[in-house]
Amino acid sequence: MNASRNLLAFDLGAESGRGILGSFDGQSVRLEVLHRFPNLPVRTLDRLHWDVLSLFREMLHTLGLCGASGIHLESLGVDTWGVDFAFLGKDGSLLGNPRHYRDPHTETIVDEVLGKISREKLYTRTGLQLMRFNSLLQLAAMQRDQSPLLNIAEHMLFMPDLFHYWFTGIRANEYTNTTTSQMLDPFSRSWDTELIASLGVPTKMLGTIIPPGTELGPLRTGLLADSGLSRTRVVAPATHDTAAAVAAVPAQGDSWAYISSGTWSLMGVEIASPLVNDATREANFTNEGGVDNTIRLLKNVMGLWLVQEIRRDYSRKGSEYSYETLVLQAREAEPFRSIVDPDDASFVLPVSMTHAFEQFCRKTNQPAPETPGAMVRCALESLALRYRWVLGKLESVTDKRINTIHIVGGGCQNALLNQFTADACQRQVLAGPVEATALGNIMTQAMGLKLVTGLAQAREVVRNSFGLVSFDPSMKDSAEWDQAWTRFLGLIH
């Protein structure tokens, strides 16, 4: 291939979205951020919603930028977070703004669902870790609250499916995002309608499940005219952001794990088929769909949400800190003064993250962090210790030693966390690429367009295109990390 092909990834995260252009020449891919825009949820009374119309307007603006610049756009695709969904009526119109996964209506739903279906049965049927915001539990909360939407909805689309529908008029549920719902049989890869109906949730709205890389169709004629584009195709990539990020992990061999690091940390391994047994259930591991018929066996860890909320707290108090400043102050703070469990329920949606840290430390007889640097150091060291816990469980359930941890996504720019991870886990850490999700989106589109032959070649393209930063474990600090590890185990059991 001589001429470059232009493929556009819309990559939407919990705080912002980007339109990122990938120019692919057959050997390597070059990325250019065309447009950044905020993704700001909206609170109405006691409900939290995504502003999907605003997000779509920003995507259309990005298409206009391409048209005005004379870019011939081969294809586009959208990836987002998982679990959240929208409803369409009989005429295809949007029924209300989709709920945000942190909406409080699911606060008590886990216990309510477990009163009807055992934890063991839920895991055996779906292979998914039990989290209150999984789509099935969100729907169960809506059924409990007698939401009229459940009675009138004709179609349920996950977030990227909704945007693809608006681009093409075609309704479908892409596989990787659908697997985050806790509504699929992981072995047959089809809806578990019996399980869903047992919670009183209608199943008529469930659509056709399509694999990543499916070409949905051309961009609608009106959108082509408005944007100045021509013959642009819409390809459903790996629409779940973690699935896209893992597709872009520049790994070789099979003795590696990944951390997709951002607001959440998704840590896991890539396997050929679902692993659903007592050990994975007790570790609360999830089996989610990947590219090329792979399974992502992983665990959700709270991630850099902790640091984001600490920063927001200080901002509310009138003290503005950049992330770079906070990490610099954390580097200088006292090591292992305080340790928290990053996945403690008190950190999911606290009124104040700094107060939640203080409360956790007092409850566990530790000194509370007193400065921004101490707060952030506590968060980063605690995350690294949680990664060590997940690593041990992954090695145990797969019966395989993991030699390398690949950290991808925006969080891989946090060199201090990368080094802490190497030190805590005593494994080599390879950081990069930063834009793994957009890369995976673009390379999955390329697979769908037959520009690459499969996942192995896609990863080769990533290796050709981006360098990695290596972090080796420090032996001189290993005893201190071991002591902290013992303390950490006492906090989580």
C-alpha positions in Angstrom: 0.0 0.0 0.0 1.5 3.3 -1.0 -1.1 6.0 -0.3 -2.2 6.5 3.3 -5.8 5.8 4.2 -7.5 8.1 6.7 -9.6 6.5 9.4 -11.3 8.6 12.1 -11.7 7.4 15.7 -14.2 9.0 18.0 -12.8 8.1 21.4 -15.1 9.1 24.3 -14.0 8.9 27.9 -15.6 9.7 31.2 -14.3 13.3 31.1 -13.7 14.2 27.5 -14.0 13.1 23.9 -11.6 13.3 20.9 -11.8 13.0 17.2 -8.5 11.4 16.3 -7.4 10.9 12.7 -5.3 7.9 11.9 -3.2 8.0 8.6 -2.3 4.4 7.8 0.2 3.6 5.1 0.1 -0.2 5.5 3.2 -0.4 7.8 2.6 2.3 10.4 0.0 4.7 11.6 0.3 8.4 12.4 -2.2 10.0 14.8 -3.5 13.6 14.8 -6.0 14.9 17.3 -8.5 16.9 15.2 -10.8 18.0 18.0 -11.1 17.7 21.8 -14.3 18.3 23.6 -15.6 18.0 27.2 -17.9 15.1 28.2 -19.8 16.7 31.1 -22.6 14.8 32.7 -25.7 16.7 33.8 -27.4 16.4 37.1 -31.2 16.8 37.2 -32.7 16.6 40.6 -31.2 13.4 42.0 -30.3 11.9 38.6 -27.1 11.9 36.6 -27.3 11.8 32.8 -25.0 11.8 29.8 -25.5 14.8 27.4 -25.5 12.6 24.3 -26.8 15.4 21.9 -23.9 17.6 22.9 -21.5 14.8 22.2 -23.0 14.1 18.8 -22.8 17.8 17.9 -19.1 17.7 18.7 -18.6 14.7 16.5 -20.4 16.4 13.6 -18.2 19.4 14.1 -15.2 17.1 13.7 -16.6 15.7 10.5 -16.9 19.3 9.3 -13.3 20.0 10.1 -12.3 17.0 7.9 -14.5 18.2 5.1 -13.2 21.8 5.3 -9.6 20.5 5.2 -10.1 18.4 2.2 -9.5 15.1 4.0 -10.8 12.0 2.3 -12.1 10.0 5.2 -12.2 6.3 4.4 -14.1 5.3 7.6 -15.1 6.3 11.1 -16.0 4.5 14.3 -16.9 5.2 17.9 -15.7 3.8 21.1 -16.9 4.7 24.6 -17.0 3.3 28.2 -19.2 0.3 28.8 -22.5 -0.6 30.5 -24.5 2.6 29.8 -27.3 2.5 27.2 -30.0 4.4 25.5 -33.6 3.5 24.5 -35.2 4.2 21.1 -39.0 4.3 20.5 -40.9 2.8 17.6 -40.1 5.7 15.4 -36.4 5.5 16.2 -36.3 8.6 18.4 -34.3 8.8 21.6 -36.3 8.2 24.7 -34.7 10.5 27.3 -31.1 11.1 28.1 -29.1 8.0 29.1 -28.3 7.5 32.7 -24.7 7.8 33.9 -23.3 4.7 35.5 -22.5 6.6 38.7 -26.2 7.6 39.0 -27.3 6.8 42.6 -30.4 4.7 41.6 -28.3 1.6 41.7 -26.9 2.1 45.3 -28.9 -0.8 46.8 -29.6 -2.9 43.7 -26.9 -5.5 44.2 -28.5 -6.8 47.4 -32.0 -6.6 45.8 -30.9 -8.6 42.7 -29.0 -11.2 44.9 -32.3 -11.7 46.7 -33.7 -13.1 43.5 -30.6 -14.7 41.8 -27.6 -16.1 43.7 -24.2 -14.5 43.1 -22.9 -17.9 42.0 -25.7 -18.3 39.4 -25.1 -14.7 38.1 -21.4 -15.4 37.6 -21.9 -18.9 36.1 -24.4 -17.5 33.6 -22.5 -14.4 32.6 -18.8 -14.7 33.6 -18.9 -11.1 34.7 -17.8 -9.5 37.9 -20.7 -8.1 40.0 -20.8 -4.3 40.0 -23.8 -2.2 40.8 -23.6 -0.3 37.5 -23.6 -3.3 35.1 -26.3 -2.8 32.5 -28.4 -5.7 33.9 -28.4 -4.1 37.4 -29.2 -0.7 36.0 -32.2 -2.2 34.2 -33.2 -4.1 37.3 -33.2 -0.7 39.2 -35.4 0.8 36.5 -37.8 -2.1 36.7 -37.9 -1.7 40.5 -38.7 2.0 40.1 -41.4 1.2 37.5 -39.7 3.3 34.7 -42.2 3.7 31.8 -39.2 3.6 29.4 -39.0 -0.2 29.8 -42.5 -0.6 28.5 -42.2 1.6 25.4 -38.6 1.0 24.4 -38.3 -0.8 21.1 -34.5 -0.9 21.0 -31.7 -0.7 23.5 -28.4 0.6 22.2 -25.1 0.9 24.1 -23.5 4.3 23.9 -21.3 3.8 20.8 -24.2 1.9 19.1 -26.4 5.0 19.5 -23.9 7.2 17.8 -23.4 4.7 15.0 -27.1 4.6 14.6 -27.3 8.4 14.2 -24.4 8.2 11.7 -26.0 5.4 9.5 -29.6 4.7 10.6 -28.6 1.1 11.3 -29.3 -0.4 14.8 -27.0 -3.1 16.1 -25.2 -4.0 19.4 -21.4 -4.4 18.9 -20.1 -7.4 20.7 -17.2 -6.0 22.9 -19.4 -3.3 24.5 -22.4 -5.7 24.9 -20.2 -8.1 26.9 -19.9 -5.5 29.7 -23.7 -5.7 30.3 -23.9 -8.9 32.4 -26.7 -9.9 29.9 -24.7 -12.3 27.7 -23.9 -16.0 27.8 -20.1 -15.7 27.4 -19.8 -19.1 25.7 -22.6 -18.8 23.1 -22.0 -15.0 22.9 -25.8 -14.5 22.7 -28.3 -12.7 25.0 -29.2 -14.7 28.1 -32.9 -13.9 27.7 -34.0 -16.3 30.5 -31.7 -14.5 33.0 -32.8 -11.1 31.9 -36.5 -11.9 32.0 -36.1 -13.4 35.5 -35.6 -9.9 36.8 -38.7 -8.6 35.1 -36.8 -6.8 32.4 -38.3 -6.9 28.9 -36.2 -8.6 26.2 -37.9 -7.4 23.1 -35.5 -4.4 22.9 -32.4 -6.5 22.5 -30.9 -6.3 19.1 -28.5 -8.1 16.8 -25.0 -8.6 18.1 -22.2 -7.8 15.6 -18.5 -8.5 15.9 -15.9 -5.7 16.0 -14.8 -4.6 12.6 -18.3 -4.9 11.1 -18.9 -2.4 8.3 -22.3 -0.9 9.1 -22.8 1.1 6.0 -22.1 4.6 4.5 -22.4 7.8 6.4 -25.9 9.1 5.9 -26.3 11.3 2.8 -27.4 14.4 4.7 -24.3 14.1 7.0 -22.1 13.8 4.0 -23.5 16.9 2.5 -23.4 18.9 5.7 -19.7 17.9 6.4 -18.4 18.1 2.8 -17.2 14.5 2.9 -17.8 11.8 0.3 -18.0 8.0 0.4 -17.1 7.7 4.1 -18.0 4.4 5.6 -18.9 3.7 9.2 -17.2 0.6 10.7 -18.0 -0.6 14.2 -14.6 -1.0 15.9 -14.0 -2.6 19.2 -16.5 -0.1 20.7 -15.7 -0.7 24.3 -12.7 1.5 25.1 -10.8 -1.2 27.0 -11.3 -3.7 24.2 -9.9 -1.2 21.8 -7.0 -0.4 24.1 -6.1 -4.0 24.5 -6.2 -4.5 20.8 -3.4 -1.9 20.6 -1.2 -3.4 23.3 2.1 -3.8 21.4 2.8 -7.2 23.0 4.5 -10.3 21.7 4.3 -13.8 23.1 1.8 -14.8 25.8 3.5 -14.0 29.2 2.1 -10.5 29.5 -0.7 -8.7 31.3 -2.1 -5.3 30.5 -3.4 -2.3 32.5 -5.6 0.1 30.6 -4.9 3.1 32.8 -7.3 6.0 33.0 -10.2 7.0 35.2 -10.5 3.2 35.7 -7.6 0.8 35.7 -8.6 -2.4 33.8 -6.0 -5.1 34.5 -6.0 -8.5 32.9 -4.8 -11.0 30.4 -5.9 -12.1 27.0 -7.2 -15.6 26.7 -8.8 -17.8 24.0 -12.0 -18.7 25.8 -14.0 -17.6 28.9 -12.6 -18.7 32.3 -15.6 -19.1 34.6 -15.0 -21.1 37.8 -15.0 -20.7 41.6 -11.6 -19.1 41.6 -12.4 -16.4 39.1 -15.7 -15.7 40.8 -14.1 -15.4 44.2 -11.5 -13.0 42.7 -14.4 -11.1 41.1 -12.8 -11.3 37.6 -14.8 -10.5 34.5 -14.8 -12.2 31.1 -15.3 -9.5 28.4 -15.1 -9.8 24.7 -12.0 -8.8 22.7 -11.0 -8.6 19.1 -10.4 -11.6 16.9 -12.5 -13.9 19.2 -10.3 -13.3 22.2 -11.5 -12.9 25.8 -10.3 -10.2 28.2 -10.1 -11.8 31.7 -9.7 -8.7 33.8 -10.6 -6.9 37.0 -11.8 -3.3 37.3 -9.8 -1.2 39.7 -10.8 2.3 40.7 -7.9 3.9 38.8 -6.9 7.5 38.5 -10.5 8.5 39.4 -8.9 8.8 42.9 -6.4 11.4 41.8 -9.0 13.2 39.6 -11.3 13.6 42.6 -8.5 14.7 45.0 -7.6 17.4 42.5 -11.2 18.4 42.1 -11.5 18.7 45.9 -8.6 21.1 46.2 -9.9 23.1 43.3 -13.3 23.5 45.1 -11.3 24.9 48.0 -9.6 27.4 45.8 -6.3 25.6 45.3 -5.6 24.8 41.7 -3.0 22.1 41.0 -2.0 20.6 37.7 -1.6 16.8 37.5 2.1 17.3 37.0 2.4 19.4 40.1 0.5 16.8 42.2 2.7 14.0 41.0 5.8 16.0 41.7 4.6 16.7 45.3 3.7 13.0 45.6 7.2 12.0 44.6 8.5 14.1 47.5 6.0 12.9 50.1 6.7 10.3 52.8 6.5 6.7 51.5 3.8 4.3 52.8 2.5 6.7 55.4 -1.1 5.8 54.6 -2.5 3.0 52.5 -6.1 2.6 51.3 -8.1 0.0 49.4 -8.7 1.8 46.1 -11.8 -0.3 45.5 -13.5 0.5 48.8 -17.2 1.5 48.3 -16.6 4.8 49.9 -14.5 6.0 46.9 -17.1 5.2 44.2 -19.0 8.6 44.4 -17.9 10.5 47.5 -19.0 14.0 48.2 -15.3 14.7 48.9 -12.5 12.2 48.0 -10.0 13.8 50.4 -12.6 13.4 53.2 -13.2 9.8 52.2 -9.4 9.1 52.4 -9.3 10.7 55.8 -12.2 8.6 57.0 -10.7 5.4 55.7 -7.4 6.1 57.4 -9.0 6.9 60.7 -11.2 3.8 60.5 -8.1 1.6 59.9 -5.9 3.3 62.6 -3.6 5.1 60.1 -2.5 8.7 60.0 -4.6 10.6 57.5 -2.8 12.3 54.6 -2.5 16.0 55.3 -1.2 17.6 52.1 -2.0 17.2 48.4 1.2 15.4 47.8 0.5 12.9 50.6 -3.0 12.4 49.3 -1.8 11.6 45.8 1.1 9.4 47.0 -1.3 7.4 49.1 -3.6 6.9 46.0 -0.7 5.9 43.7 1.0 3.5 46.2 -2.4 1.9 47.0 -3.2 1.5 43.3 0.2 -0.3 42.7 -0.5 -2.6 45.7 -3.9 -3.4 44.2 -2.2 -4.2 40.9 0.0 -6.6 42.7 -3.0 -8.3 44.2 -4.7 -8.6 40.8 -1.4 -9.9 39.2 -1.2 -12.7 41.8 -4.7 -13.8 41.2 -4.3 -13.7 37.4 -1.2 -15.9 37.7 -3.1 -18.3 40.0 -6.2 -18.7 37.9 -4.4 -19.1 34.6 -1.5 -21.1 36.1 1.0 -19.0 34.2 3.7 -16.6 35.2 3.4 -13.1 33.9 6.8 -11.5 33.1 5.7 -8.1 31.6 3.0 -5.6 32.4 2.0 -3.4 29.5 0.4 -0.1 30.7 -1.5 1.8 28.0 -3.8 4.8 27.8 -3.6 8.2 29.3 -2.4 6.9 32.7 0.8 5.5 31.2 2.1 9.0 31.2 2.2 8.9 35.1 5.9 7.8 35.4 5.6 7.7 39.2 2.7 5.2 39.1 4.5 3.2 36.5 7.6 2.9 38.7 5.4 2.1 41.7 3.8 -0.7 39.7 7.1 -2.2 38.7 8.3 -2.0 42.3 5.2 -3.4 43.9 4.8 -6.2 41.4 8.5 -6.9 40.8 7.9 -7.1 37.1 9.1 -5.1 34.1 6.6 -2.4 33.1 6.3 -1.2 29.5 4.4 2.1 29.2 2.7 3.1 25.9 1.1 4.0 23.7 -0.8 6.8 25.3 -3.6 6.8 22.7 -4.1 3.1 22.8 -7.9 3.3 22.7 -8.0 5.4 19.6 -5.3 3.2 18.0 -7.3 0.1 18.7 -10.4 1.7 17.3 -8.5 2.6 14.1 -6.8 -0.7 13.7 -10.1 -2.6 14.2 -11.6 -0.4 11.5 -8.6 -1.4 9.4 -9.3 -5.0 10.1 -12.9 -4.6 9.0 -11.8 -2.9 5.8 -9.3 -5.7 5.1 -6.3 -3.3 5.3 -4.7 -5.6 7.9 -5.2 -9.4 8.2 -5.8 -9.6 11.9 -4.9 -8.8 15.5 -1.2 -9.9 15.2 -0.6 -7.6 12.3 -2.5 -4.7 13.9 -0.1 -5.0 16.9 2.9 -5.1 14.6 1.7 -1.8 13.1 1.5 -0.3 16.6 5.0 -1.5 17.4 6.2 0.1 14.2 4.6 3.3 15.0 5.2 4.1 18.7 8.1 3.7 21.2 7.7 2.3 24.7 9.2 3.4 28.0 10.5 0.7 30.2 10.4 0.7 34.1 12.4 -2.0 35.8 11.7 -3.0 39.5 14.0 -1.5 42.1 15.5 -4.1 44.3 16.5 -1.6 47.0 12.9 -0.8 47.8 11.5 -4.3 47.6 11.5 -4.8 51.4 9.5 -1.6 52.0 7.0 -2.7 49.3 6.7 -6.2 51.0 6.0 -4.5 54.3 3.4 -2.3 52.7 1.9 -5.4 50.9 1.4 -7.0 54.3 -0.4 -3.9 55.6 -2.5 -3.8 52.4 -3.7 -7.4 52.8 -4.9 -6.5 56.3 -7.0 -3.6 54.9 -8.8 -5.6 52.2 -9.7 -8.8 54.2 
